Amino acid sequence: MLKIVVDAMGGDHAPAEIVKGALDALNEKSDFMLVFTGDENLIDAELRKYTYDATRVEVRHCTEVITNDDVPTSAVRTKRDSSLVVGLRLLKEDESVGGFVSAGSTGAVLTGGVMHIGRIKGVLRPALCPGIPNTSGGRTLLCDCGANAECKPVYLQQFGIMASAYAKAAYGVKDPRVGLLTNGAEEHKGDPLHQEAHQLLKEAPINFVGNIEGRDIMYGDYDVAVSDGFSGNIALKSIEGCGKAVSTILKQEFMKNLGSKLAYVAARKQIDGLRDMLDYGKLGGSVFLGLRKVVIKSHGSSKAKSICSSVVQAVDAYRGKLIENITAMLEQSGFGAGAEGSRE
């Protein structure tokens, strides 16, 4: 049976919310099992709180934890018995393991992913790709959102190819609409990096529809927004901040007096719907596109709902043959075996 490894010690709410969310995912999907990595005593204490199919859950004891205070490269090299490193090794070495999920240190997940899993042949730079809720009720994939602060045009071309393959594999989008995030919709807009990237994306075997602006990400007219990691991270954090700001403002307004409190009662369902729509965490984590196996990086503050979605993401990406699809599309574009690094 397919196994998904979950780093039970990564994140602000580990292991309680991590264990709960992963167990919830067992109820969402019936065709996989969980492998928790981390402190066995702490994990077992959480597992005893729930009723679940014990034949679908395994625990691998680890004696170390990589924290956000650790230097990622040295931590991945020295903390070999950490829940993160052990999980990545299982992903690499065990053929039955199809994916890995962690809410731990982003730097350590990225470093460990490259060191232990490695890049798909032809991939110049792996990229983080979260799903952003949009007004159509679906999601817009934002690639990259922080793995590569400085980019070359060819990196952005590959981000578009990989994210398009992801939209097809995990979400069944037949012909994903791909846009390049820049400061205007006109073809000539943007700095030299984005102008050249625009031309390269036009040549890629994807449905590239041109430049888009930040406001377009959540409208639902596009399936993929391609970005350098610096701009993408700002866009992601801005969307997150907007969601929190809207929720806070609404709460303040409705608590002003008795009349507004009564109005809140009448509109509560709609307000909750708005809050839910602005919550990108409900869609899970960011897939680390470009690695040889499926790696999902969940937000550090993820609670059970987001962890559950991240585990389901990992299952769907594996079942949808994400790695195979990315490999095939890269080869179609001239990036393939023997081409790794040759176009940087």
C-alpha positions in Angstrom: 0.0 0.0 0.0 1.1 3.6 -0.7 2.8 5.3 2.3 2.9 9.0 3.1 5.5 10.0 5.6 4.5 12.8 8.0 7.1 14.8 10.1 5.2 14.7 13.4 7.6 17.1 15.1 7.6 19.9 12.6 5.6 23.1 13.0 4.3 25.3 15.8 1.6 22.9 16.9 3.5 19.6 16.7 2.8 16.9 17.4 -0.9 17.3 18.4 -2.3 19.1 15.4 0.0 17.2 13.0 -1.2 13.8 14.2 -4.9 14.9 14.3 -4.7 16.3 10.8 -2.9 13.3 9.3 -5.4 10.9 10.9 -8.3 13.0 9.4 -6.7 12.4 6.0 -7.1 8.6 6.5 -10.9 9.3 6.4 -10.6 11.3 3.3 -8.7 8.7 1.3 -8.8 4.9 1.8 -5.9 3.9 -0.4 -2.8 4.8 1.7 -1.2 4.5 5.1 0.7 7.0 7.3 4.2 6.8 8.7 4.9 9.3 11.5 8.5 10.2 12.2 9.4 11.7 15.6 9.3 11.1 19.3 7.5 7.8 19.7 6.2 8.5 23.2 4.8 11.9 22.2 3.2 10.6 19.0 1.6 7.6 20.8 0.2 9.9 23.4 -1.6 11.8 20.7 -2.7 8.6 18.8 -4.4 7.3 21.9 -6.8 10.2 21.8 -8.4 8.9 18.6 -10.1 5.9 17.0 -8.4 4.9 13.8 -7.4 1.9 11.7 -4.1 0.9 13.4 -3.1 -1.2 10.4 -2.8 2.0 8.4 -0.5 3.8 10.8 3.2 3.3 11.6 5.6 5.3 13.8 9.3 5.6 13.3 11.1 6.8 16.5 13.5 9.7 16.1 15.6 11.3 18.8 16.2 14.7 17.3 14.2 17.7 16.0 15.3 20.4 13.5 13.9 23.8 14.7 13.6 27.2 13.0 16.6 28.3 15.1 18.9 25.8 13.4 21.0 26.6 10.4 19.3 24.5 7.7 22.4 23.1 5.9 24.3 22.2 9.0 21.2 20.8 10.8 20.3 18.5 7.9 23.9 17.2 7.9 24.3 16.8 11.6 20.9 15.9 12.9 20.6 12.7 11.0 18.1 11.2 13.5 15.7 14.1 13.2 12.1 13.6 12.2 12.7 15.6 9.1 15.8 13.8 7.9 14.6 10.4 8.7 11.4 11.1 6.8 13.2 12.3 3.7 15.5 9.2 3.8 12.4 6.9 4.0 11.0 8.8 1.0 14.2 8.2 -0.9 14.9 4.6 0.0 11.5 3.0 0.4 9.7 2.4 -2.9 6.3 2.1 -1.2 6.6 5.7 0.1 5.1 8.2 -2.3 5.3 11.5 -0.5 6.5 13.4 2.5 4.8 16.2 4.5 6.4 18.6 7.0 5.4 21.9 8.7 8.9 22.3 9.9 11.7 24.7 9.0 11.2 25.8 5.3 15.0 26.1 4.8 15.6 22.6 6.2 12.9 21.0 4.1 14.3 22.7 0.9 17.9 21.8 1.8 17.0 18.3 2.8 14.9 17.8 -0.2 17.7 18.7 -2.6 20.4 16.8 -0.6 18.5 13.6 0.1 15.9 13.4 -2.8 17.6 15.3 -5.6 16.3 17.1 -8.6 14.5 15.6 -11.6 16.9 15.5 -14.6 16.8 18.8 -16.4 15.4 20.9 -13.5 17.5 23.9 -12.9 15.9 25.1 -9.7 13.1 23.4 -7.7 10.3 25.7 -6.7 7.6 26.0 -4.0 4.1 26.0 -5.3 1.1 26.7 -3.0 -2.6 26.8 -4.0 -4.4 30.2 -3.6 -8.2 30.2 -3.2 -9.9 32.0 -6.0 -13.4 33.4 -6.6 -14.4 30.6 -8.9 -14.2 28.2 -5.9 -11.0 26.6 -7.1 -7.3 27.4 -6.7 -4.6 29.3 -8.5 -1.1 27.7 -8.2 1.6 30.3 -7.4 5.1 29.2 -8.5 7.6 30.1 -7.0 6.7 31.5 -3.6 10.0 31.7 -1.9 12.5 29.0 -2.8 14.4 31.2 -5.4 14.7 34.9 -4.5 16.9 35.6 -7.5 15.9 34.0 -10.9 16.9 33.8 -14.5 14.3 33.8 -17.3 14.8 30.1 -17.9 13.9 29.3 -14.3 10.5 31.1 -14.7 9.9 29.1 -17.9 10.5 25.8 -15.9 8.3 27.0 -13.1 5.5 27.4 -15.6 6.1 23.9 -17.0 6.3 22.2 -13.6 3.2 24.0 -12.2 1.2 23.2 -15.3 2.1 19.6 -14.9 1.1 19.8 -11.2 -2.3 21.3 -12.0 -2.9 18.4 -14.4 -1.6 15.6 -12.1 -3.1 16.6 -8.8 -6.2 18.6 -9.7 -7.3 17.2 -13.1 -7.1 20.5 -15.0 -6.9 19.4 -18.6 -5.3 22.6 -20.1 -4.1 24.8 -17.3 -4.0 28.6 -18.0 -0.6 29.9 -17.1 0.1 33.6 -16.5 3.4 35.5 -15.7 3.1 37.7 -12.6 4.4 41.1 -13.4 3.5 44.8 -13.2 1.1 45.0 -16.1 -0.8 42.8 -18.5 0.7 44.2 -21.7 3.4 42.0 -23.3 6.1 44.7 -23.0 5.6 45.3 -19.3 8.1 44.2 -16.7 11.9 44.4 -16.3 14.3 42.5 -18.6 13.9 39.3 -16.5 10.2 39.2 -17.0 10.2 40.3 -20.6 12.6 37.5 -21.6 10.7 35.0 -19.4 7.5 36.0 -21.2 9.1 35.0 -24.6 10.4 31.7 -23.2 7.0 30.8 -21.7 5.4 31.4 -25.1 7.7 28.8 -26.5 6.9 26.2 -23.7 4.4 23.3 -24.3 1.9 25.0 -22.0 -1.2 27.1 -22.3 0.5 30.4 -21.6 -2.0 33.3 -21.7 0.4 36.2 -21.0 1.2 38.6 -18.2 -1.0 39.0 -15.2 -1.0 41.3 -12.2 -1.2 40.5 -8.5 -4.9 41.2 -8.3 -5.6 38.5 -10.9 -4.3 35.7 -8.7 -7.6 35.3 -6.8 -10.1 36.1 -9.6 -10.0 32.5 -10.9 -9.2 33.3 -14.6 -5.8 31.6 -14.3 -4.7 28.2 -13.0 -1.1 29.0 -12.6 0.7 32.3 -11.7 4.5 32.1 -12.5 6.7 34.3 -10.3 10.2 34.7 -9.1 10.4 33.6 -5.4 10.9 37.1 -4.1 7.8 38.6 -5.7 5.8 35.4 -5.1 6.6 35.3 -1.4 5.4 39.0 -1.1 2.2 38.1 -3.0 1.6 35.1 -0.8 2.1 37.0 2.5 0.0 39.9 1.2 -2.9 37.6 0.5 -2.5 36.0 3.9 -2.4 39.4 5.6 -5.4 40.6 3.6 -7.4 37.6 4.8 -6.5 38.3 8.4 -7.2 42.0 8.1 -10.6 41.5 6.5 -11.5 39.1 9.3 -10.3 41.5 12.0 -12.1 44.5 10.5 -15.4 42.7 10.2 -15.2 41.5 13.8 -14.5 45.0 15.0 -17.3 46.5 13.0 -19.9 44.0 14.1 -19.0 44.3 17.8 -19.5 48.1 17.9 -23.0 48.1 19.3 -26.1 45.9 19.8 -27.5 46.6 16.3 -24.3 45.6 14.6 -24.1 42.4 16.8 -27.6 41.5 15.7 -26.6 42.1 12.1 -23.6 39.8 12.6 -26.0 37.0 13.7 -27.9 37.4 10.4 -24.9 37.5 8.2 -22.7 35.0 10.1 -22.9 32.3 7.4 -21.8 34.7 4.7 -19.0 36.1 6.8 -17.7 32.7 7.7 -17.8 31.9 4.0 -15.7 34.9 3.2 -13.2 34.0 5.9 -12.9 30.5 4.6 -12.5 31.7 1.0 -9.5 33.9 2.0 -7.8 31.1 4.0 -5.2 29.5 1.6 -4.2 27.2 4.4 -7.3 25.1 3.8 -5.8 24.0 0.5 -2.8 22.4 2.2 0.9 23.2 1.8 3.3 24.2 -0.9 4.5 21.4 -3.2 8.3 21.4 -3.7 8.3 21.0 -7.5 11.3 19.7 -9.3 12.3 16.9 -6.8 12.4 13.2 -7.7 9.7 12.5 -5.1 6.6 14.4 -3.8 7.5 16.7 -1.0 4.9 19.0 0.6 5.9 21.9 2.9 3.0 23.0 5.1 2.8 26.4 6.8 4.7 26.5 10.1 1.5 27.5 11.9 -0.6 24.8 10.3 -3.3 23.1 12.3 -5.1 19.9 11.7 -7.3 21.1 8.8 -4.3 22.2 6.8 -2.2 19.1 7.6 -5.1 16.9 6.4 -5.2 18.8 3.1 -1.4 18.5 2.8 -1.5 14.7 3.2 -4.3 14.5 0.7 -2.3 16.7 -1.7 0.6 14.2 -1.4 -1.6 11.3 -2.2 -3.2 13.0 -5.2 0.1 14.2 -6.6 1.6 10.7 -6.4 -1.5 9.0 -7.8 -1.6 11.6 -10.6 2.0 10.8 -11.6 3.3 14.3 -10.9 7.0 13.4 -11.2 6.4 11.5 -14.5 4.4 14.4 -15.9 7.0 17.0 -15.0 9.7 14.8 -16.5 7.8 14.3 -19.7 7.0 18.0 -20.2 10.6 19.1 -19.5 11.9 16.6 -22.1 9.4 18.0 -24.5 10.8 21.5 -23.9 14.4 20.3 -24.4 15.2 19.9 -20.7 16.0 16.2 -20.1 18.5 13.6 -19.3 22.0 15.1 -19.9 20.6 18.7 -20.0 20.7 19.4 -16.3 22.4 22.7 -15.7 23.2 23.2 -19.3 20.8 26.1 -19.9 21.6 28.2 -16.8 
